[in-house]
Amino acid sequence: MRSQQEPGKLSRRGLLKAGGALVVMSAAVPVALRPSVAEAAAAGAPFPTPALTDLATWLTVHADGDITWRTGHVELGQGNRTALAQMVAEELDVSFDTVTLVMGDTDVTPDQGVTAASSTIARAGQQARLIAAEARATLLSLASDRLHVPVSRLRVDNGVVSSGRKRVSYGQLVHGKALTAVTPIVIDSQGTHVGATPKPYTEYKLVGRSVPRVDIADKVRQKTGFVHDIRVPGMLHARVVHPKGIGSTVVSVGSLPPGSNAQVVRLNNLVAVVAEQEWDAIKGAAALPVTWSDWNGLPTTEGWPAAMRAIPSKIMTQASKGDFDSAFAAASSTLQATYQTPFENHGMIGPSCGIADVRPDGSVTVWSSTQYPQGLRNGIATMLGISAEQVEVVWADGSGPYGRLSANYDDAASEAVFLSQQLGRPVRVQWSREDEHIWEPHGPGTLHDMSAGLDESGNVVAWKHDAFMAPNNDSTMLGPILAGVAMPAPRKPVGSWTGPDLYQFPNMLELAHQIPELGADTSPYPFGIRTTFLRSPGQYQITFAQEAFVDEIAAKAGQDPLRFRLRLLTDTRAIAVLKAAARRAGWEPRPSPRKEASTSGGTVTGQGIAFVVRDGTYAAAVVKAEVTPATGKILLTEVTVAQDQGQIINPRAIERQISSCVIQTASRVLHEEVTFDTSNITSADWSSYPLLRMDETPTISTVLVPNPGTPPTGVGEPAVNVIPSAISSAVFDATGVRLRTMPFTPEAVMAAMA
Amino acid sequence: MAIELVVNGEKTTVTSSPDTPLLYVLRGELGLSGPKFGCGLEQCGACSVLSDAGARRTCVKPVSAFEGQNITTVEGLPALWAKEQDIPEADLHPIQQAWIEEQVPQCGYCQNGMMITTANLLAGNPNPTVDEIKTAFSTSGPSAHLCRCGTYDQIIKAVQRAAELMA
């Protein structure tokens, strides 16, 4: 398939005029759709939201047999453009090359929800698979009429329907005709229902193959139009001067230096410098004197753990079984430890960028790399007080966001909207590196008080996990808030537990203290340190504490950490991934720490293992690491991940996601921490917030456990969760010292080993 | 004030103000979107180009500092290869070919800088070891080349593949 957009953006708008291409339509659509589209086109007005139950929303069969498939999900760099096309081409029985995906253009693509939480294949892909099966059935029904052959005697090869010598292509079938779906598509709370049955996996030709990704050649040739690269005629460049403190408001705005080619726009606390040339906007923003109110509502990097414990919070009970207190009191030995994870950055390499064109006729076009174009569309309609039908959001490739654009759909675009409205021209807002490091909605800091009671045989009889979670669901957008536009009260973000219980103990208590945003209580804005979904949100932190603590228990019981887990597990998929990872990695069965463990002398080595179920996917990792106590340096040498994600769509893409999870998470665990004083974030660049470098990259091995009969589940997040505790346990194995507070920087390691 | 550059083999006169960092001249005035804005601090490598002095970051240094120099962006790598090989044209530079064969990019935003630094590395060291590759991307420039998607291991393989293709 090809990765470009439809020629001339062949939307429903274009279809009315295009002679060669025809829409596959369900019976009700022509009447309902055409007049309104025609009227809208004549008036130059936006279009109704594409209906999920219309086949026409999903695909166009062109006269030459090419297929355009539309999806509300977007490519975040993980290969879903390719994998979705594989699933669709497979179901339609067309060659992969004929399918072109259109992603995330709200005028034409269906709303399938936010692209997040490893959901594209598991949910949007499964939905596309059903609808593609229905489309195929519809095409076969038409072919049956054309060829005078019953459907049961027809076959399809590469988009050509045949029976003996009789044949007709999909393109010939739809040319000049509108199609009626054989069975209406029904979407309800139970899911998507179609008359057709998707293929059994045993007949797959495309699904399960490592088809090369369709977007990569363009990315290598620099032909991908990232949102940062889009230039709209008449567009102005803007830099926003953000508040000095998280809760600061404007006291006064001065003037640009004489000779500046820029102009200042101020809307309440939204202060921007705008110019024809980008460099003039940058210089102007740097030179503009703005006085902000003092605000000092944050507890500082050192103070936040104590502050979080002191904040009144609701307590969510994740698990309560038996009587923890009595069992803990009666245990023959006990163990208690506190784990801590820092505030983190999503760390997009390309800082936020959005373009808005708010036109005099009240219609709006926004270009964004948001993870949820439809969500952004609705948000912009709300902030401008117009209907969603007046807003089009056009998604473009962006910098890997990892959740940064998932709930806070696009801060930069939300700022661009108000600047464009004010100036009457399209405006591009490009955040600086400092803007992104300070103002991105961060990953939340968390605390975990762990307690376990063991009986005389080393069995866990009591287990308690008391978690303090900063929010991971902030959904504010800065534009309207800074501009002072009244918005519906955002949901109050709170921290929450994520993920299933991995092990069952006779007496369990698992609690999450749902902490509001730090500083929100004293800020004039409806947020404090904004914290939101960051790759595997919640579960990343929970699993770190639990899996590392399980290792602590295994060590106390003098047992091999792998065998200790296998004794606790009954789920065969869990057991399979743990064994597969251990086998591939050459796991040495023995208790930790190893006999040679040492914190003195030179470099020591260790092994660590961890397991998780995330989004229905099972993952296990073995980490082998070298630790040099004298320098505090941890070097991951080999990381092995075994994963069972149900049906495999594209094996290489999955292996790449596992690699991505390993390297990105190693970066988070070893290096990353957002720091802040009482006023604002102080880690404002890559020097104060470093990422893992290439010379710290381990050798990565992956084992994909085959499971073709089980529906596919997510692969973008699961392996994230097994890395932190496996690193902690490998260091423990090597040194006998347990690291419980991330990040494991050289300074922290040296302090722990001293 | 006009400044002369040779960009991707073509003599070019640019009119951006001389204090403009080269990045904004390439992207804004010349419409070359390969070099990316990542930090404006020479801390990530996304904006890298080849200059007469080797791989250079473009997000801080003004265009005036590059006056008269040959500047090659990723868009110009195929023509550079064709010139080096004395062939009429090349569809892709072998580095780009290797990047596609190894399926390196994920989001792709940082890969411009990765390919430029590979070209710079292989120009001086046609057959680098893994350690030499790691050094080139980690400690040899103003900063490490940063990738958030975690493609470092694929980049190492692609650099080795490019070295084979160019041998």
Contacts between the chains, C-beta under 8 A, distances in Angstrom:
chain1	res1	chain2	res2	distance
A	76	B	107	6.8
A	77	B	105	7.4
A	77	B	106	3.9
A	77	B	107	3.0
A	77	B	108	6.6
A	77	B	149	5.5
A	78	B	106	6.3
A	79	B	106	7.7
A	212	B	100	7.7
A	212	B	103	6.3
A	213	B	103	6.0
A	215	B	105	7.8
A	215	B	108	7.5
A	216	B	99	7.7
A	216	B	100	5.9
A	216	B	103	5.7
A	216	B	104	7.5
A	216	B	105	5.4
A	216	B	108	7.6
A	217	B	100	5.5
A	219	B	105	4.4
A	219	B	108	3.4
A	219	B	111	6.3
A	220	B	92	7.6
A	220	B	96	4.8
A	220	B	99	4.6
A	220	B	100	5.4
A	220	B	104	7.7
A	220	B	105	6.7
A	220	B	108	7.8
A	220	B	111	6.9
A	220	B	115	7.4
A	221	B	74	7.9
A	221	B	75	7.9
A	221	B	92	7.3
A	221	B	96	6.8
A	222	B	32	7.9
A	222	B	33	6.1
A	222	B	34	3.8
A	222	B	73	7.6
A	222	B	74	5.0
A	222	B	75	5.4
A	222	B	112	6.5
A	224	B	108	6.1
A	225	B	33	7.6
A	226	B	33	7.3
A	226	B	36	7.5
A	226	B	108	8.0
A	226	B	109	6.6
A	228	B	33	7.9
A	228	B	36	6.8
A	228	B	37	6.5
A	229	B	27	7.7
A	229	B	33	4.0
A	277	B	16	7.2
A	277	B	17	8.0
A	277	B	20	7.7
A	277	B	24	7.5
A	277	B	28	6.5
A	278	B	24	5.3
A	278	B	27	7.9
A	278	B	28	5.5
A	279	B	16	7.0
A	279	B	17	7.0
A	279	B	19	7.7
A	279	B	20	4.4
A	279	B	21	7.0
A	279	B	24	4.7
A	279	B	28	7.5
A	282	B	24	8.0
A	282	B	40	7.7
A	347	B	148	5.2
A	348	B	109	8.0
A	348	B	148	6.6
A	349	B	36	7.8
A	349	B	38	5.1
A	349	B	44	6.1
A	349	B	46	5.9
A	349	B	107	7.9
A	349	B	109	5.1
A	349	B	110	5.0
A	349	B	146	6.0
A	349	B	147	7.0
A	349	B	148	5.1
A	350	B	36	6.1
A	350	B	37	6.9
A	350	B	38	6.2
A	350	B	46	7.2
A	350	B	109	4.7
A	351	B	37	7.5
A	351	B	38	7.7
A	351	B	39	8.0
A	397	B	107	7.2
A	397	B	108	7.3
A	398	B	107	7.1
A	398	B	109	7.5
A	399	B	107	5.7
A	399	B	109	4.2
A	399	B	148	7.3
A	400	B	106	6.2
A	400	B	107	3.7
A	400	B	109	7.0
A	400	B	148	5.2
A	400	B	149	4.5
A	402	B	148	7.3
A	430	B	37	6.9
A	432	B	40	6.2
A	433	B	38	7.2
A	433	B	39	4.1
A	433	B	40	5.8
A	433	B	41	5.9
A	433	B	43	7.4
A	652	B	103	6.5
A	656	B	103	7.1
A	656	B	106	6.8
A	656	B	154	7.2
A	659	B	150	5.9
A	659	B	151	7.8
A	659	B	153	5.7
A	659	B	154	7.3
A	660	B	106	6.2
A	660	B	149	5.4
A	660	B	150	3.8
A	660	B	151	7.4
A	661	B	150	7.2
A	662	B	150	6.9
A	663	B	150	3.2
A	663	B	151	7.9
A	663	B	152	5.9
A	663	B	153	7.0
A	664	B	148	6.7
A	664	B	149	7.1
A	664	B	150	4.6
A	667	B	150	7.9
A	685	B	39	6.8
A	685	B	41	5.7
A	685	B	43	6.1
A	686	B	39	6.1
A	686	B	41	7.2
A	686	B	43	4.0
A	686	B	44	5.9
A	686	B	143	6.8
A	686	B	146	6.4
A	687	B	41	7.8
A	687	B	43	6.2
A	687	B	143	8.0
A	691	B	144	7.7
A	691	B	146	5.2
A	691	B	148	7.1
A	692	B	152	7.9
A	693	B	134	8.0
A	693	B	137	7.4
A	693	B	138	4.2
A	693	B	139	7.7
A	693	B	144	4.2
A	694	B	133	7.6
A	694	B	134	5.1
A	694	B	137	4.2
A	694	B	138	5.0
A	694	B	144	6.9
A	694	B	145	7.0
A	694	B	152	4.3
A	694	B	155	6.9
A	694	B	156	7.2
A	695	B	131	7.9
A	695	B	134	3.9
A	695	B	135	6.6
A	695	B	137	7.6
A	695	B	138	4.0
A	695	B	139	7.0
A	696	B	138	7.9
A	697	B	134	7.3
A	697	B	152	4.3
A	697	B	153	5.5
A	697	B	156	7.2
A	699	B	153	7.8
A	700	B	153	5.7
